[in-house]
Amino acid sequence: MTETTTAPLLSAQGVGKLFGHVRALRDVSFDLHAGEVLAVLGDNGAGKSTLIKALSGVYDLTEGRLRVRGEDVSFGKPADATARGIATVYQDLALVDTRDVAANLFLGREFRRGPFVDRRRMYREAERILDGFTIKLPSVRVPIYLLSGGQRQAVAIARVLVGGADIVIMDEPTAALGVQESERVLRLVRDLRDAGKAVILISHNLQQVWQTADRIMVMHLGRVAGIRRRADSTVEEIVKLIVYGDPDTERDPDGAPDAGTGEAGAAPDRPDGGTAHDPVKDTDRRAAS
Ligand SMILES: Nc1ncnc2c1ncn2[C@@H]1O[C@H](COP(=O)(O)OP(=O)(O)OP(=O)(O)O)[C@@H](O)[C@H]1O
């Protein structure tokens, strides 16, 4: 991974999201590079879902800015994020259960020959794409409802490749899977990374994060509690960030209620009101050293 020498594919700067008076995200800043897996960890209500929905165009931002390949972007709808090469694989996978694997892979992007769908080409292409996957499917002609959870994940991931996305957001891809299938799906996530994609992996499972992520971003009460290179961190450090956040950053300059607390000032105010360290820059410094 070359995070300090290449420009980020995706960059969030001071991103915030208010729902009424509840601040679900506050001053979220991070970079995401091609060929890396950034895991996003955090307790319930930390802001993970809100963040991925903001990155995938479901929510607009209240504050801050997003840049994709160095360009400022503003997403009014999910199609805007898709057009910028961002694909999100949600837990429900959004597959059509009654249709076969190939049809799901090319949903909305069917090959055509004249007025007709070119099924033969779709099957051929589907087989080609899935051929290198560690999760094997019985056939590209089986309907989705006959597949296991891991096989369905594989189809959803393959669909990302078909769409040509280079920024892939995965929401708890192993949440419903057993141990073996989880291992295989995590291998697919690493394969995406090795193919040069930038991957955001939302997870509650620290062990899986350790197996898969290059960097870890911990969220706490809507803020970034810290970003660490996995190789430079410890499970203890990450758990502490998940549970307690970073007391230096958790001040409340404007009194808006923090997510998860419903009241102002989730963490003690800094007496000097000063600016705490920037976890992203800290990480970049560590990465550069
Ligand atoms: N549509 C909404 N309207 C109001 N508040 C919301 C909305 N969506 C999220 N929130 C609040 O924003 C905060 C962050 O929620 P979010 O769902 O992003 O957290 P999360 O880290 O994904 O949690 P979980 O792991 O439980 O899914 C929570 O306090 C939540 O109640």
The ligand as a Gaussian input file, in Angstrom:
#p B3LYP/6-31G(d) Opt

LIG

0 1
 N      -32.735000       8.979000      10.258000
 C      -32.303000       9.320000      11.485000
 N      -32.980000      10.245000      12.213000
 C      -32.542000      10.610000      13.438000
 N      -31.443000      10.097000      14.033000
 C      -30.747000       9.177000      13.354000
 C      -31.141000       8.741000      12.055000
 N      -30.230000       7.819000      11.631000
 C      -29.332000       7.693000      12.621000
 N      -29.640000       8.512000      13.646000
 C      -28.892000       8.650000      14.896000
 O      -27.555000       8.908000      14.533000
 C      -26.672000       8.197000      15.391000
 C      -25.750000       7.328000      14.570000
 O      -26.506000       6.244000      14.065000
 P      -25.926000       5.174000      13.056000
 O      -27.061000       4.283000      12.659000
 O      -25.189000       5.864000      11.974000
 O      -24.896000       4.388000      13.986000
 P      -24.184000       2.991000      13.726000
 O      -22.769000       3.181000      14.160000
 O      -24.399000       2.547000      12.337000
 O      -24.908000       2.028000      14.720000
 P      -25.277000       0.459000      14.568000
 O      -23.986000      -0.282000      14.679000
 O      -26.179000       0.215000      15.735000
 O      -25.961000       0.289000      13.254000
 C      -27.549000       7.421000      16.377000
 O      -27.646000       8.190000      17.556000
 C      -28.860000       7.351000      15.677000
 O      -29.911000       7.309000      16.618000

